[in-house]
């Protein structure tokens, strides 16, 4: 969205208190845009004593930005909505043995979802500090596109947005590398200029993730079995405490050990030993219920056809990393996608999102949950 377009629109800027959203405000103001600033409040359970989220510090930073640029700042409490939608989604997936991504669903359900229902509906544009860009094609369609900073690119976290949400989104810093964002923050004397990037999931407070899962789901002990030898190595406390590709925290001698499968029916955790076991890799898997940001690229004929007929060339990510992997995708009768990657990928975890891009990994098409092909390991 061009500066000229923004100047004629009502803009809501989601301000987190971090350096990225602070610089996004600075760039909007520099371009002659006067956004209304909004801070979305979410956090741990209200009765939790483990409240170490940085809400007060975040608000202090946000208020400093509002004061500096003489912009209105409001706080919208979406705590209950976050717990009902994002936390419930997370725990239901974990219970099924999947590896969810709450950050992805927070963007879709909260920042561009409930916020729009409550507040954003009165605005033409919702701006955030994400590292992503958008562009319009000749038909006026809005596409989510990658940031030039491959390390910070966040298109994978935005790949579940609805088309109408994307068309309303604006990412003022998306065209910049992180280093330049820091330079602008220093130039503008922003309070958040040297603040560290946030890590982890805020609603956990200081609770360990496994401890948090235990509060919701309890424990269900079962066997841990070596995939190669069939030897029982010991017991796990519940499959939901583990994810495919996990190496740390297993606690068995003779390793390292990698989690390679979770058998939910028999409650078995299958592992493989060694520093780089072949069993921890996969080059063939499914993406179920693919969600398209703009249009279905296969139906619209926007992807590069490959051979044999009926497959398409794409690039993809299966986790938040700078690297993309080339792959061939086939459309299955049930609407899911059969994916064959150019090289085997380690730790393909069911429940995580496989994010699809064009072969030059510029336009992001959308995403869907990963599923492994059926494998049965016999004891």
C-alpha positions as CSV (number, residue, x, y, z in Angstrom):
1,X,0.0,0.0,0.0
2,X,1.6,3.3,-1.1
3,X,2.2,6.3,1.1
4,X,-0.3,8.3,-0.9
5,X,-3.0,5.7,-0.3
6,X,-2.3,5.6,3.4
7,X,-2.6,9.3,3.7
8,X,-6.2,9.1,2.7
9,X,-7.1,6.2,5.0
10,X,-7.8,5.7,8.7
11,X,-4.9,3.6,10.1
12,X,-4.9,1.6,13.3
13,X,-1.3,0.7,14.3
14,X,-0.8,-2.2,16.7
15,X,2.0,-1.2,19.0
16,X,3.7,-3.9,21.1
17,X,6.4,-1.8,22.8
18,X,9.2,-3.5,20.9
19,X,11.6,-1.8,18.5
20,X,9.9,-3.1,15.3
21,X,6.4,-1.6,15.9
22,X,8.0,1.5,17.4
23,X,9.9,2.1,14.1
24,X,6.8,1.3,12.1
25,X,5.1,4.2,13.8
26,X,8.1,6.5,13.1
27,X,8.0,5.6,9.4
28,X,4.2,6.1,9.1
29,X,4.5,9.6,10.7
30,X,7.5,10.4,8.5
31,X,5.3,9.5,5.5
32,X,2.6,12.0,6.7
33,X,0.3,9.3,8.2
34,X,-1.2,9.9,11.7
35,X,-2.3,6.5,12.9
36,X,-4.2,5.7,16.1
37,X,-2.1,3.5,18.3
38,X,-3.5,0.3,19.9
39,X,-1.9,-2.0,22.4
40,X,-3.5,-5.5,22.6
41,X,-3.4,-6.8,26.1
42,X,-3.1,-10.6,26.6
43,X,-1.2,-12.5,29.2
44,X,-1.2,-15.4,31.7
45,X,-4.3,-16.5,33.5
46,X,-5.7,-13.7,35.7
47,X,-5.2,-15.7,38.9
48,X,-1.6,-16.8,38.0
49,X,1.2,-16.0,40.3
50,X,3.7,-16.6,37.5
51,X,3.0,-13.3,35.8
52,X,6.3,-12.3,34.3
53,X,5.0,-11.1,30.9
54,X,6.4,-7.6,30.2
55,X,3.0,-5.9,30.0
56,X,3.9,-2.9,32.2
57,X,7.3,-2.4,30.4
58,X,5.6,-2.9,27.0
59,X,3.0,-0.2,27.9
60,X,5.8,2.2,29.1
61,X,7.5,1.8,25.7
62,X,4.3,2.2,23.8
63,X,3.3,5.3,25.8
64,X,6.7,6.8,25.1
65,X,6.1,6.4,21.3
66,X,2.7,7.9,21.5
67,X,4.0,10.9,23.5
68,X,6.9,11.4,21.1
69,X,4.7,11.6,18.0
70,X,1.7,13.1,19.8
71,X,-0.6,10.2,18.8
72,X,-3.5,8.7,20.7
73,X,-2.9,5.3,22.4
74,X,-5.6,3.0,23.6
75,X,-5.4,-0.4,25.3
76,X,-7.8,-3.1,24.2
77,X,-8.1,-6.1,26.5
78,X,-8.4,-9.3,24.5
79,X,-7.2,-11.6,27.2
80,X,-10.4,-13.7,27.4
81,X,-10.6,-14.0,23.6
82,X,-6.9,-15.1,23.4
83,X,-7.5,-17.8,26.0
84,X,-10.7,-19.0,24.4
85,X,-9.4,-19.1,20.9
86,X,-5.6,-19.4,20.8
87,X,-4.9,-21.3,24.0
88,X,-7.7,-23.7,23.5
89,X,-6.5,-24.3,19.9
90,X,-3.0,-25.0,21.3
91,X,-4.0,-27.4,23.9
92,X,-6.5,-29.3,21.7
93,X,-3.7,-29.9,19.1
94,X,-1.2,-30.9,21.8
95,X,-3.8,-33.4,23.2
96,X,-4.0,-35.0,19.7
97,X,-0.2,-35.4,19.6
98,X,0.3,-32.6,17.2
99,X,2.8,-29.6,17.4
100,X,0.7,-26.4,17.1
101,X,1.9,-22.9,16.4
102,X,0.0,-20.4,18.6
103,X,1.8,-17.4,17.1
104,X,0.3,-18.2,13.7
105,X,-3.2,-18.4,15.1
106,X,-2.8,-15.3,17.2
107,X,-2.2,-13.3,14.1
108,X,-5.3,-14.7,12.4
109,X,-7.7,-15.0,15.3
110,X,-6.6,-12.0,17.5
111,X,-4.5,-9.3,15.9
112,X,-6.4,-9.4,12.6
113,X,-9.4,-11.2,14.0
114,X,-11.0,-10.2,17.3
115,X,-9.3,-6.8,17.2
116,X,-11.0,-6.1,13.9
117,X,-14.4,-7.2,15.3
118,X,-14.0,-4.9,18.3
119,X,-11.9,-2.0,16.9
120,X,-10.4,-2.5,13.5
121,X,-13.8,-2.4,11.7
122,X,-13.7,1.3,12.1
123,X,-10.4,1.6,10.2
124,X,-9.3,1.1,6.6
125,X,-5.9,-0.3,7.5
126,X,-4.4,-2.3,10.3
127,X,-0.6,-1.8,10.5
128,X,1.8,-4.0,12.5
129,X,5.6,-4.3,12.9
130,X,5.9,-7.6,11.0
131,X,8.7,-8.3,8.6
132,X,6.6,-8.9,5.5
133,X,5.5,-7.0,2.4
134,X,2.4,-6.9,0.2
135,X,1.9,-6.2,-3.4
136,X,-1.1,-6.0,-5.8
137,X,-1.2,-7.8,-9.1
138,X,-2.8,-6.5,-12.3
139,X,-6.2,-7.8,-11.2
140,X,-6.1,-5.8,-8.0
141,X,-5.5,-8.9,-5.8
142,X,-3.3,-8.5,-2.7
143,X,-0.4,-10.9,-2.2
144,X,1.7,-11.5,0.9
145,X,5.4,-11.2,0.0
146,X,8.6,-11.9,1.8
147,X,10.9,-9.4,3.5
148,X,14.4,-8.8,2.1
149,X,15.7,-9.9,5.5
150,X,15.5,-13.7,5.3
151,X,16.4,-14.2,9.0
152,X,13.6,-11.9,10.2
153,X,11.0,-12.7,7.5
154,X,7.6,-13.4,9.2
155,X,5.4,-14.4,6.3
156,X,5.2,-17.9,7.8
157,X,3.5,-16.4,10.8
158,X,1.0,-14.6,8.6
159,X,0.2,-17.4,6.2
160,X,-3.1,-18.3,7.8
161,X,-4.7,-14.8,7.4
162,X,-8.0,-14.6,5.6
163,X,-7.9,-12.8,2.2
164,X,-9.9,-9.8,3.6
165,X,-7.4,-9.6,6.5
166,X,-4.5,-9.5,4.2
167,X,-6.1,-6.8,2.0
168,X,-6.4,-4.6,5.1
169,X,-2.9,-5.2,6.4
170,X,0.1,-2.9,6.2
171,X,3.7,-3.7,7.3
172,X,5.7,-0.4,7.4
173,X,9.0,-2.0,8.2
174,X,8.6,-5.1,6.0
175,X,10.9,-3.8,3.3
176,X,13.8,-3.2,5.7
177,X,16.5,-5.5,7.2
178,X,16.5,-5.6,11.0
179,X,19.9,-3.8,11.2
180,X,18.4,-0.8,9.5
181,X,15.4,-0.8,11.8
182,X,17.7,-0.6,14.7
183,X,19.5,2.4,13.0
184,X,16.2,4.2,12.6
185,X,15.3,3.5,16.2
186,X,18.5,5.1,17.3
187,X,18.1,8.0,15.0
188,X,14.7,8.7,16.3
189,X,15.8,8.2,19.9
190,X,13.2,5.6,20.6
191,X,13.1,4.1,24.0
192,X,12.9,0.6,22.5
193,X,16.0,1.1,20.3
194,X,18.2,-1.4,22.2
195,X,15.4,-3.6,23.5
196,X,15.9,-7.3,22.9
197,X,13.4,-9.1,20.6
198,X,10.7,-11.0,22.5
199,X,11.1,-14.8,22.7
200,X,8.7,-17.5,23.5
201,X,4.9,-17.4,24.2
202,X,3.9,-14.6,26.5
203,X,0.9,-16.3,28.1
204,X,3.2,-18.8,29.8
205,X,4.7,-16.3,32.2
206,X,7.6,-17.9,33.9
207,X,6.1,-21.4,33.7
208,X,8.0,-24.1,31.8
209,X,6.1,-25.2,28.7
210,X,6.0,-28.8,29.8
211,X,4.7,-27.7,33.3
212,X,2.0,-25.7,31.5
213,X,0.9,-28.7,29.4
214,X,0.9,-30.8,32.5
215,X,-1.6,-28.4,34.1
216,X,-4.0,-28.9,31.2
217,X,-3.5,-32.5,30.2
218,X,-1.7,-34.2,33.2
219,X,0.6,-37.2,32.5
220,X,0.1,-40.5,30.6
221,X,3.3,-42.6,30.9
222,X,4.3,-44.9,28.1
223,X,7.3,-46.7,26.6
224,X,10.2,-45.0,24.7
225,X,11.5,-47.5,22.1
226,X,14.6,-47.4,19.9
227,X,13.4,-47.4,16.3
228,X,16.4,-49.4,15.1
229,X,16.7,-52.2,17.7
230,X,13.2,-52.3,19.2
231,X,14.8,-51.9,22.7
232,X,12.8,-50.2,25.4
233,X,14.9,-47.3,26.6
234,X,12.6,-46.2,29.4
235,X,9.4,-44.4,29.9
236,X,7.9,-41.0,28.8
237,X,5.5,-39.0,30.9
238,X,3.1,-38.2,28.1
239,X,3.5,-38.0,24.3
240,X,2.2,-34.4,24.4
241,X,5.5,-33.3,26.1
242,X,7.4,-34.3,22.9
243,X,7.6,-33.3,19.3
244,X,9.0,-34.9,16.1
245,X,12.6,-33.9,15.7
246,X,13.2,-33.2,19.4
247,X,16.7,-34.0,20.6
248,X,17.1,-32.3,23.9
249,X,15.5,-33.3,27.1
250,X,15.0,-37.0,26.5
251,X,17.4,-38.0,29.2
252,X,18.5,-41.4,28.0
253,X,22.1,-42.6,27.9
254,X,23.8,-43.8,24.7
255,X,22.4,-41.0,22.6
256,X,21.9,-38.4,21.3
257,X,18.3,-39.5,20.6
258,X,15.8,-38.0,18.2
259,X,12.0,-38.3,18.4
260,X,10.9,-39.8,15.1
261,X,7.3,-40.8,15.7
262,X,4.5,-40.6,18.3
263,X,2.1,-43.5,18.3
264,X,-0.9,-42.0,20.0
265,X,-3.0,-45.2,19.9
266,X,-0.3,-47.4,21.7
267,X,1.2,-44.5,23.6
268,X,4.7,-45.2,22.3
269,X,7.4,-42.6,21.7
270,X,9.7,-43.9,19.0
271,X,13.3,-42.5,18.9
272,X,16.4,-43.0,16.7
273,X,20.0,-42.8,18.0
274,X,23.0,-41.0,16.5
275,X,24.0,-37.4,15.7
276,X,22.1,-37.3,12.4
277,X,19.9,-40.4,12.0
278,X,18.2,-41.0,8.7
279,X,14.9,-41.8,10.6
280,X,14.7,-38.1,11.7
281,X,14.4,-36.9,8.1
282,X,11.5,-37.0,5.6
283,X,11.1,-35.8,2.0
284,X,7.5,-37.0,1.6
285,X,4.5,-35.8,3.6
286,X,1.1,-34.2,3.4
287,X,-0.3,-30.7,3.9
288,X,-3.9,-30.9,5.0
289,X,-6.7,-28.3,4.6
290,X,-4.5,-25.8,2.7
291,X,-5.5,-22.2,3.4
292,X,-4.9,-19.7,0.5
293,X,-4.1,-16.1,1.3
294,X,-5.2,-14.7,-2.1
295,X,-6.3,-17.4,-4.5
296,X,-5.7,-21.1,-4.9
297,X,-2.5,-20.9,-7.0
298,X,-2.9,-24.3,-8.6
299,X,-6.5,-23.7,-9.7
300,X,-5.5,-20.3,-11.0
301,X,-2.6,-21.6,-13.0
302,X,-0.1,-19.4,-11.2
303,X,2.5,-22.1,-10.4
304,X,5.2,-23.6,-12.5
305,X,4.0,-26.9,-13.9
306,X,6.4,-29.8,-13.4
307,X,6.6,-33.3,-14.7
308,X,4.9,-35.7,-14.4
309,X,1.7,-33.9,-15.3
310,X,-0.4,-33.0,-12.3
311,X,2.5,-31.8,-10.0
312,X,3.6,-28.3,-9.4
313,X,6.9,-26.6,-8.4
314,X,6.9,-24.6,-5.2
315,X,9.2,-23.6,-2.4
316,X,8.2,-24.1,1.2
317,X,9.1,-23.8,4.9
318,X,8.1,-26.2,7.6
319,X,9.3,-24.0,10.5
320,X,10.6,-20.4,11.1
321,X,14.0,-20.5,9.5
322,X,15.7,-18.4,6.8
323,X,15.9,-21.4,4.4
324,X,13.4,-22.4,1.8
325,X,13.2,-25.8,0.2
326,X,12.1,-26.6,-3.3
327,X,9.3,-29.1,-3.6
328,X,6.8,-30.7,-6.0
329,X,3.2,-30.7,-4.9
330,X,0.4,-33.0,-6.1
331,X,-3.3,-32.3,-5.5
332,X,-5.1,-35.1,-3.8
333,X,-8.9,-35.9,-4.2
334,X,-9.6,-34.9,-0.6
335,X,-8.1,-31.4,-1.1
336,X,-4.9,-32.1,0.7
337,X,-1.5,-31.8,-0.9
338,X,1.1,-34.5,-1.4
339,X,4.6,-32.9,-1.0
340,X,7.9,-34.3,-2.2
341,X,10.8,-32.1,-1.3
342,X,14.1,-31.7,-3.2
343,X,16.1,-32.7,-0.1
344,X,15.0,-34.5,3.1
345,X,14.0,-32.3,5.9
346,X,14.7,-33.0,9.6
347,X,11.9,-32.9,12.1
348,X,8.8,-32.8,10.0
349,X,6.3,-32.4,12.9
350,X,2.6,-33.1,12.4
351,X,0.5,-30.0,13.4
352,X,3.1,-27.5,12.4
353,X,2.3,-25.4,9.3
354,X,3.8,-26.1,6.0
355,X,4.0,-22.7,4.3
356,X,4.0,-22.6,0.4
357,X,5.6,-20.0,-1.8
358,X,6.4,-19.5,-5.4
359,X,9.7,-21.1,-6.6
360,X,11.6,-17.7,-6.1
361,X,10.1,-17.6,-2.6
362,X,8.7,-14.1,-3.2
363,X,5.0,-14.6,-3.0
364,X,3.5,-16.6,-0.1
365,X,0.5,-18.7,-1.3
366,X,-0.7,-19.9,2.1
367,X,-0.3,-22.8,4.5
368,X,-1.7,-25.9,6.0
369,X,-1.0,-28.4,8.8
370,X,1.7,-31.0,8.2
371,X,0.9,-34.7,8.4
372,X,3.4,-37.6,8.0
373,X,2.6,-40.5,5.8
374,X,1.3,-43.5,7.7
375,X,4.1,-45.5,9.3
376,X,3.8,-48.4,11.7
377,X,6.8,-49.3,13.8
378,X,6.5,-52.8,15.2
379,X,7.9,-53.7,18.6
